[in-house]
């Protein structure tokens, strides 16, 4: 796997680190293919039950590498193809039954916002800034921004973000519903370390509990738009029955029942 993404698995936790810090982890062709390979591997391995996504350097992800586009792309076809490669990784994350947490310090902009939205729980730093900024260079949203942003914040706020030259503060992103938590530090480096530590704590919480149930709950919510209401109810019923048949659920239900019976005495 390319050094553009660092990939490791430790006790059920797959960690993916965007690793182009000198370019604010903006997507080049190398990073695009490494992203697809890493996300596909993480979501297909039987020993992975939680995924953490973070980034090296001062920022999470600045979207596409505009200098790379200007210097290597004679027309829009290579850009469309590259977006398709990155989208394979986004689909791998969002369609999996594995919960994904993001540690997003610094700036998250353009396609980086789509990468953030492809995770299920986002932790950002107090100094973080998040926005669209596509129109600043005459481009349109990609990497799931138009698909996920309105779901996250509502269509009116989504339009406010993509139709303005605006970066949200961490507090605004939390109030809008883009992120789940804010972690602050004494400096930019300390803050980034604290954001990563909190994200890993969340992932370890999943792993220490019913990781399979968390993953299936994520799958139910992520996949809901593809079903009618009646179909979603049927899928919920099927899923809870399948969960009840797992050894983990059997043990947890039995323990709960035993504790309840003890309290009732």
C-alpha positions as CSV (number, residue, x, y, z in Angstrom):
1,X,0.0,0.0,0.0
2,X,1.3,3.5,-0.8
3,X,2.8,5.7,1.9
4,X,0.1,8.3,1.0
5,X,-2.0,6.4,3.5
6,X,-0.7,4.7,6.6
7,X,-2.7,1.5,7.5
8,X,-2.6,-0.7,10.5
9,X,-4.8,-3.1,12.4
10,X,-4.6,-3.5,16.2
11,X,-7.0,-5.7,18.3
12,X,-9.9,-5.1,15.9
13,X,-9.2,-1.4,15.2
14,X,-8.1,-0.5,11.7
15,X,-6.4,2.9,11.6
16,X,-6.2,4.9,8.3
17,X,-4.0,8.0,8.3
18,X,-4.0,10.4,5.4
19,X,-0.3,11.0,4.9
20,X,0.3,14.0,2.5
21,X,0.9,16.6,5.2
22,X,2.9,19.0,3.0
23,X,-0.2,19.3,0.8
24,X,-2.7,19.4,3.6
25,X,-3.6,15.8,2.8
26,X,-5.2,16.9,-0.5
27,X,-6.0,14.1,-2.9
28,X,-3.6,13.3,-5.6
29,X,-3.8,10.3,-7.9
30,X,-1.5,8.4,-5.5
31,X,-3.6,9.2,-2.4
32,X,-6.9,8.4,-4.3
33,X,-5.8,4.9,-5.1
34,X,-4.2,4.4,-1.7
35,X,-7.5,5.5,-0.1
36,X,-9.6,3.1,-2.2
37,X,-7.2,0.2,-1.4
38,X,-7.1,1.0,2.4
39,X,-10.8,1.4,2.9
40,X,-11.6,-1.7,0.8
41,X,-9.1,-3.8,2.8
42,X,-10.3,-2.4,6.2
43,X,-14.0,-3.1,5.4
44,X,-13.4,-6.6,4.0
45,X,-11.1,-8.0,6.7
46,X,-12.8,-10.3,9.2
47,X,-10.6,-9.1,12.1
48,X,-11.7,-5.4,11.8
49,X,-14.6,-4.3,14.0
50,X,-14.0,-0.6,14.1
51,X,-12.2,2.0,11.9
52,X,-10.5,5.2,12.8
53,X,-9.6,7.8,10.2
54,X,-7.1,10.6,11.0
55,X,-4.5,12.6,9.2
56,X,-0.8,13.6,9.5
57,X,0.3,17.2,9.7
58,X,-1.6,20.4,10.4
59,X,-4.9,19.7,8.7
60,X,-7.3,16.8,8.1
61,X,-8.0,17.1,4.3
62,X,-8.1,20.1,1.9
63,X,-10.0,18.1,-0.8
64,X,-8.4,17.7,-4.2
65,X,-4.9,18.8,-4.9
66,X,-5.5,21.8,-7.1
67,X,-1.9,22.2,-8.1
68,X,-1.9,18.5,-9.2
69,X,-5.0,19.2,-11.3
70,X,-3.6,22.2,-12.9
71,X,-0.3,20.5,-13.8
72,X,-1.4,17.0,-14.8
73,X,-5.0,17.2,-16.2
74,X,-5.6,18.5,-19.7
75,X,-9.3,18.2,-19.3
76,X,-12.0,17.1,-16.9
77,X,-11.9,13.4,-17.8
78,X,-9.0,12.5,-15.5
79,X,-10.7,14.4,-12.6
80,X,-14.0,12.5,-13.1
81,X,-12.0,9.2,-13.1
82,X,-10.1,10.1,-10.0
83,X,-13.3,11.1,-8.2
84,X,-14.7,7.7,-9.1
85,X,-11.7,6.0,-7.5
86,X,-12.1,7.9,-4.3
87,X,-15.9,7.2,-4.3
88,X,-15.1,3.5,-4.2
89,X,-13.5,4.1,-0.9
90,X,-16.3,6.3,0.3
91,X,-18.8,3.6,-0.6
92,X,-16.7,0.9,1.2
93,X,-16.9,2.9,4.4
94,X,-20.6,4.0,4.2
95,X,-21.9,0.7,3.0
96,X,-20.0,-1.4,5.6
97,X,-21.4,-2.7,8.9
98,X,-18.3,-1.3,10.7
99,X,-18.5,2.0,12.7
100,X,-16.0,4.6,11.6
101,X,-14.7,7.5,13.7
102,X,-12.8,10.5,12.3
103,X,-10.2,12.6,14.1
104,X,-10.3,15.8,12.1
105,X,-8.0,18.5,13.4
106,X,-7.1,21.7,11.5
107,X,-8.9,22.5,8.2
108,X,-11.4,20.2,6.4
109,X,-12.5,21.7,3.1
110,X,-13.9,20.7,-0.4
111,X,-13.8,17.0,-0.9
112,X,-12.3,16.6,2.6
113,X,-15.8,17.5,3.9
114,X,-17.1,14.5,1.9
115,X,-14.5,12.3,3.4
116,X,-15.5,13.5,6.9
117,X,-19.2,12.9,6.1
118,X,-18.4,9.3,5.1
119,X,-17.5,8.5,8.7
120,X,-20.1,7.9,11.3
121,X,-18.7,9.9,14.3
122,X,-16.5,13.0,13.9
123,X,-14.2,14.5,16.5
124,X,-12.7,17.9,15.7
125,X,-10.3,20.3,17.3
126,X,-11.3,23.6,18.8
127,X,-9.3,25.4,16.2
128,X,-10.8,23.4,13.3
129,X,-12.5,25.0,10.3
130,X,-14.8,23.2,7.9
131,X,-16.3,24.2,4.6
132,X,-17.0,23.7,0.9
133,X,-15.1,26.3,-1.1
134,X,-15.5,24.5,-4.4
135,X,-16.9,27.5,-6.2
136,X,-13.8,29.5,-5.3
137,X,-12.0,27.6,-8.1
138,X,-15.1,27.1,-10.3
139,X,-15.7,23.5,-9.4
140,X,-18.8,21.7,-8.0
141,X,-19.2,19.4,-4.9
142,X,-17.9,15.9,-5.1
143,X,-16.8,13.0,-2.9
144,X,-20.3,12.6,-1.4
145,X,-20.7,16.3,-0.3
146,X,-23.9,16.8,-2.3
147,X,-25.2,13.4,-1.2
148,X,-24.4,13.6,2.6
149,X,-24.3,17.3,3.5
150,X,-28.0,18.0,3.3
151,X,-28.7,14.8,5.3
152,X,-26.3,16.0,8.0
153,X,-27.4,19.6,8.3
154,X,-30.6,20.1,6.2
155,X,-30.9,21.4,2.7
156,X,-31.1,25.1,3.7
157,X,-27.8,25.0,5.7
158,X,-26.2,22.9,3.0
159,X,-27.0,25.6,0.5
160,X,-25.7,28.3,2.8
161,X,-22.4,26.5,3.0
162,X,-21.9,25.6,-0.7
163,X,-23.1,29.0,-1.9
164,X,-20.8,31.1,0.2
165,X,-17.0,31.5,0.7
166,X,-17.3,30.3,4.3
167,X,-15.5,28.1,6.7
168,X,-17.5,27.0,9.8
169,X,-15.8,27.2,13.2
170,X,-15.7,24.0,15.2
171,X,-18.5,25.4,17.4
172,X,-20.7,26.2,14.4
173,X,-20.0,22.7,12.9
174,X,-21.1,21.1,16.2
175,X,-24.3,23.3,16.3
176,X,-25.1,22.5,12.7
177,X,-24.7,18.7,13.4
178,X,-21.7,18.2,11.1
179,X,-19.5,16.9,14.0
180,X,-20.1,15.0,17.2
181,X,-17.5,16.4,19.6
182,X,-14.9,19.2,20.0
183,X,-11.6,18.6,21.7
184,X,-9.3,21.5,22.5
185,X,-5.6,21.6,23.3
186,X,-2.9,24.0,24.5
187,X,-1.5,24.4,20.9
188,X,-2.2,23.1,17.5
189,X,0.0,20.0,17.9
190,X,-1.3,19.2,21.3
191,X,-4.9,19.7,20.1
192,X,-4.3,17.3,17.2
193,X,-2.9,14.7,19.5
194,X,-5.9,15.1,21.9
195,X,-8.4,14.8,19.0
196,X,-6.7,11.5,17.9
197,X,-6.7,10.2,21.4
198,X,-10.4,10.9,21.8
199,X,-11.3,9.3,18.5
200,X,-9.4,6.2,19.4
201,X,-11.1,6.2,22.8
202,X,-14.5,6.1,21.0
203,X,-13.3,3.3,18.7
204,X,-12.1,1.3,21.7
205,X,-15.4,1.8,23.4
206,X,-17.1,0.2,20.4
207,X,-14.7,-2.7,20.5
208,X,-15.1,-3.2,24.2
209,X,-18.9,-3.4,23.8
210,X,-21.2,-5.0,21.3
211,X,-19.2,-3.9,18.2
212,X,-21.3,-6.1,15.9
213,X,-24.5,-4.4,17.1
214,X,-23.0,-0.9,16.7
215,X,-22.0,-1.8,13.2
216,X,-25.4,-3.2,12.2
217,X,-27.1,-0.1,13.7
218,X,-24.8,2.0,11.5
219,X,-25.7,-0.1,8.5
220,X,-29.5,0.3,9.1
221,X,-29.3,4.0,9.3
222,X,-26.8,4.5,6.4
223,X,-28.8,2.2,4.1
224,X,-32.3,3.5,5.0
225,X,-32.7,5.8,2.0
226,X,-32.6,2.8,-0.3
227,X,-35.8,1.4,1.2
228,X,-39.4,2.4,1.6
229,X,-40.7,2.8,5.2
230,X,-42.3,-0.6,5.1
231,X,-39.1,-2.2,3.8
232,X,-37.1,-0.5,6.5
233,X,-39.4,-1.9,9.2
234,X,-38.9,-5.4,7.7
235,X,-35.2,-5.0,7.6
236,X,-35.1,-3.8,11.2
237,X,-37.1,-6.9,12.2
238,X,-34.8,-9.2,10.3
239,X,-31.7,-7.5,11.7
240,X,-32.8,-7.7,15.3
241,X,-33.6,-11.4,15.0
242,X,-30.2,-12.1,13.4
243,X,-28.5,-10.2,16.1
244,X,-30.4,-12.2,18.8
245,X,-28.9,-15.3,17.3
246,X,-25.3,-14.2,17.8
247,X,-23.2,-15.5,20.7
248,X,-22.5,-12.0,21.9
249,X,-26.2,-11.0,22.1
250,X,-27.1,-14.3,23.7
251,X,-24.6,-13.7,26.5
252,X,-25.6,-10.0,27.0
253,X,-29.3,-10.8,27.0
254,X,-28.7,-13.6,29.5
255,X,-26.6,-11.3,31.8
256,X,-29.2,-8.6,31.6
257,X,-32.0,-11.0,32.5
258,X,-30.0,-12.4,35.4
259,X,-29.3,-9.0,36.8
260,X,-32.9,-7.9,36.4
261,X,-34.1,-11.1,38.2
262,X,-31.6,-10.4,41.0
263,X,-32.9,-6.9,41.5
264,X,-36.5,-8.1,41.6
265,X,-35.8,-10.4,44.5
